[in-house]
């Protein structure tokens, strides 16, 4: 079972003193300008081991929390559907965009913050582990701490600015109330002035109505007088005008009959044109359908030709590979046969040489004479 980073740290803390003193003495002699973020090898390996356990535990904790994943998926269903159907999202210029200050305690924001914190912690641990294993330092961790400090300073600055803006808003609301009261008082004064003007206007309307009735009566009498004078002077020309009007109406009637005839002819021509246009559209649709069929046939033929060409190329490659394989196999067989014949020839020559020179197993052994014959001699 894997022990926790705290247990490992406490178990190995007793050995830090002597190993660090020995290694620090060597580094002080060899590298006097060492970076502040570098660590000795023993501490690097120990720190890396602790980070390995921490990363593994974070991954196990993240993978095992199925309920949290399901809740996160249900809350992010809209974003997942938009990603599935490739819906463009508005560009997010600031991480605070889309955050409702009135819903800061909702489950969606809490889960998003939890996921962001876990991802950030995991990335920092991975980068620190990489720096420890490759460069024997923790620059990434120091840089992350510096970024956190800058972020906290920025948030504190934003909090101060928000307090200032709230005070400014209260002051502006107070000024707005003052202006509103001022506008109400001015509006009351103007309404009183308008009432006085309305009263004056009513009196002026009564006087104007009286004068208007007098003027209308005088104009009516003068108009009747002038109309009678005009009628006396315009009666003969009016009769002539009526006669000419009758002639013009007759001519207009004839013209309208002729125009009607031409309109009928034009309507017949238009109906024929529409009939031919419908026939033209029908023929064009049939031709388009034939063209589309031919086009589909051509596309199918072209795709079939491409498949056949690909199959032919594959077959050609297979044939070349098989031919090359047979040639290589024949060359190997000839080589093996040649080597075997050479070995047999060399072995026969060697055996013949041993036989001719009576060497090795073919050496002639001289038989000794019996002892009895030696004694007789």
C-alpha positions in Angstrom: 0.0 0.0 0.0 1.3 3.5 -0.9 2.1 5.7 2.1 1.0 9.3 2.3 3.5 12.1 1.4 3.4 13.3 5.0 4.4 9.9 6.3 7.3 9.6 3.8 8.4 13.1 4.7 8.5 12.4 8.4 10.2 9.0 7.9 13.0 10.5 5.8 13.4 13.8 7.7 16.0 12.2 10.0 18.3 11.6 7.0 18.1 15.1 5.5 20.7 16.5 7.8 23.8 14.4 7.1 23.1 13.9 3.3 22.3 17.6 2.8 25.5 18.6 4.8 27.6 16.3 2.6 26.0 17.4 -0.7 26.0 21.1 0.3 29.7 21.0 1.0 30.3 19.6 -2.5 28.0 22.1 -4.1 29.6 25.0 -2.2 33.0 23.9 -3.5 31.9 23.2 -7.2 29.0 25.6 -7.8 29.1 28.8 -5.8 26.7 30.6 -8.2 23.9 27.9 -7.8 20.3 29.1 -8.4 18.2 29.6 -5.2 15.5 27.3 -6.6 17.8 24.3 -7.1 17.8 21.4 -4.6 20.3 18.6 -3.9 19.7 15.3 -5.6 18.4 13.5 -2.4 15.9 16.2 -1.7 14.9 16.3 -5.4 14.2 12.6 -5.5 12.3 12.7 -2.2 10.3 15.7 -3.3 9.5 14.0 -6.6 8.4 10.9 -4.8 6.0 12.9 -2.6 4.7 14.7 -5.8 4.2 11.3 -7.5 2.0 10.1 -4.6 0.1 13.4 -4.5 -0.6 13.3 -8.3 -1.7 9.7 -8.1 -4.0 10.4 -5.2 -5.5 13.4 -6.9 -6.1 11.3 -10.1 -7.8 8.5 -8.1 -9.9 11.0 -6.2 -10.9 12.7 -9.5 -11.7 9.4 -11.2 -13.7 7.9 -8.3 -16.0 10.9 -7.8 -18.7 9.7 -10.2 -21.5 11.7 -8.6 -19.6 15.0 -9.0 -18.9 14.1 -12.7 -22.6 13.4 -13.4 -23.6 16.6 -11.7 -21.0 18.6 -13.7 -22.2 16.9 -17.0 -25.9 17.8 -16.2 -24.9 21.4 -15.5 -22.7 21.7 -18.6 -25.2 20.0 -20.9 -25.9 23.2 -22.9 -22.1 23.7 -23.5 -21.6 20.1 -24.4 -24.5 20.2 -26.9 -23.1 23.4 -28.4 -19.7 21.7 -28.7 -21.3 18.7 -30.3 -23.1 20.7 -33.0 -20.1 23.1 -33.5 -22.0 26.2 -32.3 -19.7 29.3 -32.1 -19.2 30.7 -28.6 -18.6 34.3 -27.8 -15.0 35.1 -27.0 -14.3 35.3 -23.3 -11.9 38.2 -22.6 -12.0 38.0 -18.8 -12.7 35.1 -16.4 -15.3 37.2 -14.7 -17.4 37.5 -17.9 -20.7 35.6 -17.6 -20.6 35.6 -13.8 -23.8 36.8 -12.1 -22.9 38.4 -8.8 -26.4 37.5 -7.4 -25.7 33.7 -8.0 -22.2 33.4 -6.5 -23.3 30.6 -4.2 -25.0 28.4 -6.9 -23.9 24.8 -7.5 -22.7 25.5 -11.1 -20.2 28.2 -10.0 -19.1 26.0 -7.1 -18.4 23.0 -9.4 -16.7 25.1 -12.0 -14.4 26.6 -9.3 -13.7 23.1 -7.8 -12.8 21.7 -11.3 -10.6 24.8 -12.1 -8.8 24.5 -8.7 -8.2 20.8 -9.2 -6.9 21.3 -12.8 -4.6 24.1 -11.6 -3.3 22.1 -8.7 -2.7 19.1 -11.0 -0.9 21.2 -13.6 1.3 22.9 -11.0 2.2 19.5 -9.5 3.0 18.0 -12.9 5.1 21.0 -14.0 7.0 21.0 -10.7 7.6 17.2 -11.0 8.9 17.7 -14.5 11.3 20.5 -13.4 12.5 18.4 -10.4 13.2 15.4 -12.6 14.7 17.2 -15.6 16.3 20.4 -14.1 16.5 19.6 -10.3 14.7 22.9 -9.4 11.2 24.1 -8.6 11.1 27.3 -10.8 7.6 26.5 -11.9 6.3 26.2 -8.3 8.0 29.6 -7.5 6.5 31.1 -10.6 3.0 29.8 -9.7 3.3 31.2 -6.2 4.3 34.5 -7.7 1.3 34.4 -10.0 -1.0 33.6 -7.1 0.4 36.6 -5.2 -0.1 38.9 -8.2 -3.7 37.5 -8.5 -4.4 38.2 -4.9 -3.0 41.7 -5.2 -5.2 42.3 -8.3 -8.3 40.9 -6.4 -7.5 43.2 -3.4 -7.2 46.1 -5.8 -10.5 45.2 -7.5 -12.2 45.0 -4.0 -10.9 48.4 -3.1 -12.1 49.8 -6.4 -15.5 48.2 -5.9 -15.8 49.9 -2.5 -14.8 53.2 -4.0 -17.3 52.7 -6.8 -20.1 51.8 -4.3 -19.4 55.1 -2.4 -19.4 57.0 -5.7 -22.7 55.3 -6.6 -24.2 56.3 -3.3 -23.1 59.9 -3.8 -24.5 59.9 -7.4 -27.8 58.5 -6.1 -27.9 61.3 -3.5 -27.3 63.9 -6.3 -29.9 62.2 -8.4 -32.5 62.5 -5.7 -31.6 66.2 -5.3 -32.0 66.8 -9.0 -35.3 64.9 -9.0 -36.7 67.1 -6.2 -35.4 70.2 -8.0 -37.1 69.0 -11.2 -40.4 68.4 -9.3 -40.4 71.9 -7.9 -39.6 73.4 -11.3 -42.3 71.2 -12.9 -44.8 72.4 -10.3 -44.0 76.1 -11.1 -44.3 75.5 -14.8 -47.6 73.7 -14.4 -49.0 76.7 -12.6 -47.8 78.9 -15.4 -49.4 76.6 -17.9 -52.7 76.7 -16.0 -52.7 80.6 -16.2 -51.9 80.4 -20.0 -54.8 77.9 -20.5 -57.2 80.3 -18.8 -56.0 83.1 -21.0 -56.2 80.9 -24.1 -59.9 80.0 -23.3 -60.8 83.7 -23.1 -58.9 84.3 -26.4 -60.8 81.4 -28.0 -64.2 82.9 -27.1 -63.3 86.3 -28.5 -61.9 84.6 -31.7 -65.1 82.6 -32.1 -67.2 85.7 -32.0 -65.1 87.5 -34.5 -65.0 84.3 -36.7 -68.9 84.2 -36.8 -69.0 87.8 -37.9 -66.4 87.3 -40.6 -68.0 84.1 -41.9 -71.4 85.9 -42.3 -69.8 88.8 -44.2 -67.8 86.4 -46.4 -70.9 84.4 -47.2 -72.8 87.4 -48.3 -69.9 88.7 -50.5 -69.5 85.2 -51.9 -73.1 84.9 -53.0 -72.9 88.3 -54.6 -69.7 87.4 -56.6 -71.1 84.0 -57.6 -74.2 85.6 -59.1 -72.1 88.0 -61.1 -69.9 85.2 -62.3 -72.9 83.0 -63.3 -74.2 85.9 -65.4 -71.0 86.2 -67.2 -70.1 82.4 -67.6 -73.4 80.9 -68.7 -72.9 81.1 -72.5 -69.3 79.7 -72.3 -70.5 76.9 -70.0 -73.0 75.7 -72.6 -70.3 75.6 -75.2 -68.1 73.7 -72.8 -70.8 71.1 -72.2 -71.2 70.5 -76.0 -67.5 70.0 -76.4 -67.5 67.6 -73.4 -70.2 65.5 -75.1 -68.0 65.2 -78.2 -65.0 64.3 -76.1 -66.9 61.6 -74.3 -68.0 60.0 -77.6 -64.5 60.0 -78.9 -63.3 58.6 -75.6 -65.9 55.8 -75.8 -64.7 54.9 -79.3 -61.1 54.9 -78.1 -62.0 52.7 -75.1 -63.7 50.1 -77.4 -60.5 50.0 -79.6 -58.3 49.7 -76.5 -60.5 46.9 -75.3 -60.1 45.0 -78.5 -56.3 45.4 -78.4 -56.3 44.3 -74.8 -58.1 41.1 -75.7 -55.6 40.4 -78.4 -52.7 41.1 -76.0 -54.3 38.8 -73.3 -54.5 36.0 -75.8 -50.9 36.5 -76.8 -49.9 36.5 -73.1 -51.8 33.3 -72.5 -50.0 31.6 -75.4 -46.7 32.9 -74.0 -47.5 31.5 -70.5 -48.5 28.1 -72.1 -45.2 28.0 -73.9 -43.3 29.1 -70.8 -44.9 26.3 -68.8 -44.0 23.8 -71.5 -40.4 25.2 -71.5 -40.2 24.8 -67.7 -41.5 21.2 -68.0 -38.9 20.4 -70.7 -36.1 22.1 -68.8 -37.0 20.0 -65.7 -37.0 16.8 -67.7 -33.6 17.8 -69.3 -32.2 18.7 -65.8 -33.4 15.3 -64.5 -31.7 13.5 -67.4 -28.5 15.5 -66.8 -28.6 14.7 -63.1 -29.0 11.0 -63.9 -26.2 11.1 -66.4 -24.1 13.0 -63.8 -24.8 10.5 -61.1 -24.0 7.6 -63.6 -20.7 9.4 -64.4 -19.9 9.9 -60.8 -20.6 6.3 -60.0 -18.5 5.2 -63.0 -15.7 7.5 -61.9 -15.8 6.2 -58.3 -15.8 2.6 -59.6 -12.9 3.4 -61.9 -11.0 4.9 -58.9 -11.7 1.7 -56.8 -10.6 -0.5 -59.7 -7.4 1.6 -60.1 -6.7 1.3 -56.4 -7.4 -2.4 -56.5 -5.1 -2.7 -59.6 -2.4 -0.8 -57.8 -2.8 -3.0 -54.7 -2.6 -6.2 -56.9 0.4 -4.9 -58.7 2.1 -4.2 -55.4 1.2 -7.7 -54.2 2.5 -9.2 -57.4 5.8 -7.3 -57.1 6.1 -8.3 -53.5 5.4 -12.0 -54.3 7.9 -11.9 -57.3 10.5 -10.3 -55.1 9.8 -12.8 -52.4 10.2 -15.7 -54.9 13.5 -14.2 -56.2 14.8 -13.8 -52.7 13.8 -17.3 -51.8 15.4 -18.8 -55.0 18.6 -16.8 -54.3 18.6 -18.1 -50.7 18.1 -21.7 -52.0 20.9 -21.3 -54.6 23.2 -19.8 -52.0 22.4 -22.7 -49.5 22.9 -25.3 -52.3 26.2 -23.7 -53.3 27.4 -23.5 -49.8 26.4 -27.2 -49.2 28.2 -28.3 -52.4 31.3 -26.3 -51.4 31.2 -27.9 -48.0 30.9 -31.4 -49.4 33.7 -30.7 -51.9 36.0 -29.3 -49.2 35.2 -32.3 -46.9 35.9 -34.8 -49.6 39.1 -33.1 -50.5 40.2 -33.0 -46.9 39.3 -36.7 -46.3 41.2 -37.6 -49.5 44.2 -35.7 -48.3 44.1 -37.5 -44.9 43.8 -40.9 -46.7 46.6 -40.2 -49.1 48.9 -38.9 -46.4 47.8 -41.4 -43.9 47.0 -38.8 -41.3 44.5 -38.7 -38.5 42.2 -41.7 -38.3 43.8 -43.1 -41.5 47.3 -43.2 -40.0 49.0 -46.7 -40.5 49.7 -48.4 -37.1 52.9 -50.5 -37.0 52.2 -53.9 -35.4 54.8 -55.1 -32.8 56.3 -58.5 -33.2 55.5 -61.1 -30.5 57.9 -61.5 -27.6 58.6 -65.2 -28.4 60.1 -64.4 -31.7 62.3 -61.8 -30.1 63.6 -64.4 -27.6 64.5 -66.9 -30.3 66.5 -64.4 -32.1 
